[in-house]
């Protein structure tokens, strides 16, 4: 079957493409913006990519068009599909009927930490010999890919609450049929599609309704919004972080900690990840793996070999003892916890933060009053203000004594001028950031290695 994917370079749709290819389909696709790492992964799989949405890419007609949730009415290809009556579906629905219905699905949902926690869980299952399939919103470095079919019924999926498609406004995760469900946390996000936090809670409640009575939900009992979701209805077994599970930090940066089950120490994790938020993610992953039969000691040993996914505090370069990190953080809470983890690791060494407020919620200004406060652990902050921001980041930055620029080359110039060895540069964006990462690394190499 020839499957053509509109919006193929998004992390989720790119994963769908990889899975469809593995299942033996001919896969092609297109996107408005094609950039690594997803484009590189797809090209390695032999998937032909088209830049843009010229309708010629649908001639001759594919057997099925899978339409990403970034596509909307007015898109030339969408209009062509509808006008010509071509068969189409959404990514989540395609995945449900082609793979998930016959799988034991382990889903990871929540506002923050989905990619990292799902990556941990997939790796633990792999380490435990289960050879799972997975679809995760980032390149899992232990595997080198973001998705695969797997060799057993176990399938790990990052369960996103964003809507499914222009023709299906339910959250994507209601299609996933989980048997093991992690709920990491719940805050207001995606202001472009949700009116308020209660609207998101409703979708999480719908997700809970799909969990079978023989399933299990794992959640932190100090998250008020999740407690309210659970109280709306829970028909499955549950375990909680803060009740059944706990931890004790051995190192303040989270690089070593004790795992507790019913207040009893059951092992010590020593790993490469940092930050207390990642410690919590790890506990949830251990609990979920235990539900499918992975012994706690095997999970702990697996985490010792876990490598964080790309774009999650990924060390991109170390130039003359200047470390450059790339992180996907795009919500004030994620930004704050990421910086707190780095601060705990580096102590008093200088941290330079570079932030692009790129998410739809950021652009709308929903988090504008908490954004800059989330950067408190950085010594120096550079903010990029894009043209399509609906509020003045410059005004907020001035009041906070931070630098705000509208040109990424200017940011690079100033950062390079002000950076010295034994310092750390953290770049935060959920997009390509105009190629800033590689340009900055090249500029630092030119200055410090000549």
C-alpha positions in Angstrom: 0.0 0.0 0.0 1.2 3.5 -0.8 0.7 5.8 2.2 1.3 9.6 1.8 1.7 11.6 5.0 0.9 15.3 5.1 3.0 17.0 7.9 5.5 14.1 7.9 8.4 15.9 9.7 6.5 16.4 13.0 7.9 14.1 15.7 4.7 12.1 15.8 4.0 11.9 12.1 7.6 11.0 11.4 7.2 8.1 13.8 4.1 7.0 12.0 6.1 7.1 8.7 8.8 4.9 10.2 6.3 2.3 11.5 4.4 2.2 8.2 7.7 1.6 6.4 8.5 -1.2 8.7 5.2 -2.8 8.1 6.0 -3.0 4.4 4.2 0.0 3.0 5.5 2.4 0.4 5.7 5.7 2.3 6.1 9.3 1.0 5.3 12.6 2.6 5.6 16.3 2.7 5.9 19.2 5.1 6.3 22.9 5.1 9.6 22.9 7.1 12.0 20.0 6.7 14.9 20.0 9.2 16.9 17.5 11.3 16.8 15.3 13.2 13.5 14.0 11.8 14.3 14.7 8.2 17.6 12.8 8.5 15.9 9.8 10.1 13.2 9.6 7.4 15.7 9.9 4.6 17.8 7.1 6.1 14.7 4.9 5.9 14.3 5.6 2.2 11.2 7.8 2.6 10.8 10.5 -0.2 10.2 13.9 1.2 8.6 16.9 -0.5 9.0 20.4 0.6 5.6 22.2 0.6 2.1 21.2 -0.4 1.8 21.3 -4.2 -1.0 19.0 -5.2 1.2 17.2 -7.8 2.6 15.1 -4.9 -0.8 13.4 -4.8 -0.7 12.3 -8.4 -1.0 9.5 -9.0 -3.2 9.1 -6.0 -1.8 7.2 -3.0 -3.9 4.4 -1.4 -4.2 6.3 1.8 -3.4 9.9 2.9 -2.5 10.3 6.6 -3.2 13.9 7.6 -1.2 15.4 10.5 -2.9 17.7 13.0 -0.9 20.7 11.8 -2.9 20.6 8.5 -6.0 22.7 8.2 -8.7 23.6 5.7 -7.2 25.8 3.0 -4.1 23.7 2.7 -3.8 22.8 -1.0 -3.3 19.1 -0.4 -6.1 18.9 2.1 -8.5 20.6 -0.3 -7.4 18.3 -3.1 -8.0 15.2 -0.9 -11.5 16.3 0.0 -12.4 17.4 -3.6 -11.1 14.2 -5.2 -12.6 12.0 -2.5 -9.2 10.4 -1.7 -9.2 8.0 1.3 -7.7 9.7 4.4 -7.3 9.2 8.1 -5.4 10.7 11.0 -2.1 9.5 12.4 -3.5 8.3 15.7 -6.4 6.5 14.1 -4.1 4.8 11.5 -1.9 3.7 14.3 -4.8 2.3 16.4 -6.2 0.1 13.6 -2.8 -1.0 12.2 -0.9 -1.7 15.3 -2.2 -0.8 18.7 -5.3 -3.0 18.9 -3.2 -6.1 19.1 -0.6 -4.6 21.5 -0.1 -4.2 25.2 0.2 -0.4 25.1 2.2 1.5 27.7 1.3 5.2 27.4 2.9 8.2 28.9 0.8 11.3 29.2 1.2 14.7 30.9 2.2 18.3 30.3 5.9 17.7 30.8 8.3 14.8 30.6 6.5 12.6 28.2 9.3 12.1 25.7 11.9 11.4 28.4 9.8 9.1 30.5 8.6 7.2 27.4 12.2 6.8 26.3 13.2 5.5 29.8 10.4 3.0 29.7 11.1 1.8 26.2 14.8 1.3 27.1 14.0 -0.5 30.4 11.7 -2.9 28.5 14.5 -3.4 25.9 17.1 -4.0 28.7 14.7 -6.5 30.2 14.5 -8.5 27.0 11.0 -7.5 25.9 12.1 -5.9 22.6 9.1 -3.4 22.6 7.8 -1.3 19.8 7.6 2.4 20.5 6.6 5.8 19.1 8.1 8.7 21.0 8.3 12.4 20.2 12.1 12.5 19.9 15.1 10.5 18.8 15.7 7.9 21.6 19.5 7.8 21.7 19.6 4.2 23.1 17.9 3.1 19.9 18.9 5.9 17.4 15.3 6.2 16.2 12.0 7.7 17.5 9.8 4.7 16.5 9.8 1.0 15.6 7.4 -1.9 15.4 9.1 -4.2 17.9 9.2 -8.0 18.2 6.7 -8.5 21.1 3.1 -7.2 21.9 4.5 -4.5 24.1 4.4 -1.0 22.7 5.4 2.3 24.4 3.8 5.5 23.2 4.1 9.2 24.1 0.5 10.1 24.7 -0.1 13.7 23.6 -3.2 15.6 24.6 -3.1 17.8 21.5 -5.9 17.4 19.0 -6.0 14.6 16.5 -6.7 16.3 13.2 -8.8 19.1 11.6 -11.6 16.6 11.3 -11.2 15.0 14.8 -10.8 17.4 17.7 -10.4 14.8 20.4 -7.0 14.5 22.0 -4.7 12.1 20.2 -4.3 9.8 23.2 -8.0 8.6 23.2 -7.0 6.5 20.2 -4.2 4.6 21.9 -5.9 1.9 24.0 -3.4 1.9 26.9 -3.2 -1.0 29.4 -0.5 0.7 31.4 -0.8 4.4 31.8 1.6 7.0 33.3 0.2 10.4 34.1 3.2 12.6 34.8 1.6 15.9 35.6 -1.1 18.3 34.3 -0.9 22.1 33.7 -2.5 24.5 31.3 -0.9 24.4 27.9 -2.0 24.4 24.2 -4.0 27.5 24.6 -4.6 27.5 20.9 -7.0 24.6 21.3 -8.0 24.5 25.0 -9.9 27.3 26.7 -8.7 26.4 30.2 -7.3 23.7 32.4 -10.7 22.1 32.9 -11.0 21.5 29.1 -7.7 19.5 29.3 -8.9 17.6 32.4 -11.9 16.5 30.4 -9.7 15.0 27.8 -7.6 13.2 30.4 -10.9 11.9 31.9 -11.8 10.5 28.5 -8.4 8.8 28.4 -9.1 7.2 31.8 -12.3 5.8 30.4 -10.3 3.8 27.8 -8.2 2.1 30.4 -9.4 -1.5 31.1 -10.2 -2.7 34.6 -7.2 -5.0 34.3 -5.0 -2.0 33.5 -3.0 0.2 35.8 -2.6 4.0 36.1 0.5 5.4 37.7 0.5 9.1 38.8 2.0 11.5 41.4 -0.4 12.1 44.3 0.8 15.7 44.9 -0.5 16.8 41.5 -3.8 18.5 42.3 -5.1 18.6 38.7 -4.4 14.9 38.2 -6.1 14.1 41.5 -9.2 15.8 40.2 -9.0 13.7 37.0 -8.7 10.4 39.0 -11.6 11.5 41.2 -13.8 11.9 38.1 -13.5 8.2 37.6 -10.9 5.4 37.8 -11.9 1.8 36.9 -8.4 0.4 37.1 -5.7 -0.4 39.6 -3.5 2.6 40.5 -0.1 3.3 42.0 1.2 6.7 43.1 4.5 8.5 43.4 4.3 9.8 46.9 2.3 6.9 48.1 3.4 3.5 46.9 6.6 4.8 45.3 9.2 7.3 46.5 12.9 8.3 46.2 15.7 9.9 48.2 18.3 12.0 46.5 21.9 10.9 47.1 23.3 13.7 44.9 21.5 17.0 44.7 21.6 17.1 40.9 19.6 13.8 40.7 22.5 11.8 39.2 22.2 9.3 42.0 19.1 8.4 44.1 17.5 5.6 46.1 14.3 4.0 44.8 11.7 3.4 47.5 8.7 1.0 47.3 6.3 1.3 50.3 9.0 3.3 52.1 11.5 0.5 51.7 14.7 1.1 49.7 14.9 -1.3 46.8 17.9 -0.1 44.9 20.1 2.9 43.8 20.1 4.5 40.4 23.4 6.0 39.1 22.9 7.5 35.7 23.7 10.3 33.2 20.5 12.2 33.6 20.1 15.2 35.9 17.3 17.1 37.7 14.8 16.0 40.3 12.1 16.1 37.6 13.9 13.2 35.8 14.2 11.3 39.1 10.4 11.4 39.2 10.2 10.4 35.6 12.4 7.4 36.3 10.3 6.2 39.3 7.2 6.3 37.1 9.0 4.3 34.4 10.1 1.7 36.9 6.6 1.3 38.2 5.2 0.9 34.7 7.8 -1.6 33.7 7.0 -3.6 36.9 3.4 -3.8 35.6 4.6 -5.9 32.6 6.9 -8.1 34.7 10.3 -6.3 34.7 11.9 -6.7 38.1 12.9 -3.5 39.8 16.6 -4.4 39.9 16.5 -4.8 36.1 14.9 -1.4 35.6 17.5 0.2 37.9 20.3 -1.5 36.0 18.8 -0.4 32.7 18.5 3.2 33.8 22.3 3.1 34.5 22.8 2.8 30.7 20.0 5.2 29.7 20.9 8.1 27.4 18.5 11.0 27.4 16.7 11.5 24.0 17.9 14.1 21.6 17.0 17.7 22.4 16.4 16.9 26.1 19.5 18.4 27.8 21.5 17.0 24.9 25.2 18.0 25.1 25.8 19.3 21.6 29.4 20.4 22.0 32.2 20.9 24.5 34.5 23.6 23.2 37.4 24.7 25.4 35.4 23.6 28.4 32.4 25.6 27.2 29.4 23.2 27.2 26.5 23.8 24.8 23.2 22.0 25.5 20.0 21.7 23.4 16.7 21.4 25.2 13.1 21.2 24.0 11.7 23.2 27.0 8.9 25.4 25.9 6.7 25.8 29.0 7.7 27.8 32.1 7.6 24.8 34.4 9.8 22.7 32.0 12.2 25.7 31.6 12.5 26.1 35.4 13.0 22.4 36.2 15.6 22.0 33.4 17.6 25.0 34.6 17.3 23.9 38.2 18.8 20.5 37.2 21.7 22.1 35.4 22.3 24.5 38.3 22.4 21.6 40.7 25.0 19.9 38.5 27.3 22.8 37.8 27.1 24.6 41.1 28.2 28.3 40.9 29.5 28.1 37.3 28.0 30.5 34.8 24.9 29.4 32.9 23.9 31.3 29.8 20.3 30.6 28.6 19.0 31.3 25.1 15.3 31.0 24.6 12.9 31.0 21.7 9.2 31.3 22.7 8.0 29.2 19.8 5.0 27.2 21.0 1.5 28.4 20.1 0.8 29.0 23.8 3.9 31.1 24.2 3.1 33.1 21.1 -0.3 33.9 22.5 1.2 35.2 25.7 -0.6 32.9 28.0 2.6 32.3 30.1 4.2 35.7 29.6 4.0 36.6 33.2 5.7 33.4 34.4 8.1 32.9 31.6 11.0 35.2 32.7 10.7 34.1 36.3 11.3 30.5 35.1 14.8 31.6 34.0 16.0 32.6 37.4 18.7 30.0 37.7 20.5 31.4 34.6 23.2 34.0 35.1 22.6 35.5 31.7 19.6 35.3 29.4 19.2 36.0 25.7 15.6 36.0 24.4 14.6 35.8 20.8 11.4 37.7 19.8 9.9 36.4 16.6 7.7 38.5 14.3 4.5 36.6 15.1 4.5 37.1 18.9 1.2 38.6 20.0 2.8 40.4 23.0 5.9 42.3 23.7 8.7 40.1 25.0 11.0 43.1 24.7 9.1 45.0 27.3 9.1 42.1 29.7 12.8 41.5 29.2 13.7 45.2 29.8 11.9 45.1 33.2 13.7 41.9 34.1 17.2 43.1 32.9 17.4 40.5 30.2 18.5 40.9 26.6 15.9 40.5 23.9 16.8 40.5 20.2 15.0 39.9 17.0 18.0 38.5 15.1 19.6 35.2 15.9 23.0 36.2 14.4 23.1 39.1 16.9 22.4 36.6 19.7 25.3 34.5 18.6 27.6 37.5 18.3 26.8 38.6 21.9 27.0 35.1 23.4 30.3 34.4 21.8 31.7 37.7 22.9 30.6 37.1 26.6 31.4 33.4 27.0 34.5 32.0 28.7 35.7 28.5 29.5 34.1 26.7 32.4 30.7 28.1 31.4 27.4 26.5 30.1 25.2 27.5 27.3 21.6 26.2 27.3 19.6 26.7 24.1 15.8 26.1 24.6 13.4 25.9 21.6 10.9 23.4 20.2 11.9 24.1 16.7 15.0 24.7 14.5 15.7 28.2 15.9 17.0 29.4 12.5 19.9 27.1 12.8 21.3 28.9 15.8 22.6 25.7 17.5 25.1 24.8 14.8 26.0 28.5 14.0 26.8 29.1 17.6 29.0 26.0 17.9 30.9 27.0 14.7 31.4 30.5 16.1 32.7 29.2 19.4 35.0 26.8 17.7 36.4 29.6 15.5 37.1 31.7 18.6 38.4 29.1 21.0 40.2 26.5 18.9 42.1 28.6 16.4 
